[in-house]
Amino acid sequence: THLALVGIVGQRQDEDLQTSLQQVLPAAFAAVIYPVFSLYYQQRSRILSQLFERACGYLLALSVPASFALSVLAADILATVWPSYLASATTFQVMAWSVPFVFLAFPTGYLLNACNREYRNTFNRGLITAAAVGGNLVVIPRFGYLGAGAVFLAASVGLLGLDLISAWGIVQPRLGVLAGLVGKAVIASLAMTAVLLALRPHFSLPLRIGLGGMTYAAVAAIFRIWRLPSFPNHRA
């Protein structure tokens, strides 16, 4: 897809960055919940909606701060780990905002597979791949790897949207609950971001990451972000 196209036009720096981001995914988590999704779908249980909601909630609680941190620390991370890619810092920042969408596309995709919607899962990913290829053919010659990063973000959002539309007839997560969790995660992430920026002139990157993570965890604990309200009458 866009990784190959970036290489074709000579912008290979972005290829390794995108591959690295795609490897930091909750695949193991999704592999665990797949058989559970399948079991409760076969039982036609309302617990399926609760499990899906909780899976999305926990992934949001992890991916939202990761997105903020990667965006703020992009230049520092590249300078420390991949100094030859420092020119790609802006692309890295753009791609960082795709993390929550990429994470959530795992439980949605596994849900569709577990509920006998494999064809829909395949269609969604095929459609997004085709759209990404077309988008990259347009933007890469003009904007280089920054354009490829923007297409990656748009494709991630589009895939999650298609998956949610396909899954809506199977599960009915409480959008208000998830929106509230996102709001709390954003507030905690903003506090973390403030700490990361304030400490930048004074501390090393690993120490800032540690202190920023502690800040997020503290604010998240105050908001009790990990405790989602139970479904009423959730038995099958």
Salt bridges, closest charged atoms under 4 A:
GLU15 OE1 - ARG12 NH2 3.05
GLU53 OE2 - ARG174 NH2 2.66
ASP76 OD1 - ARG200 NH2 3.21
ASP76 OD2 - ARG208 NH1 3.12
ASP163 OD2 - ARG125 NH2 2.78
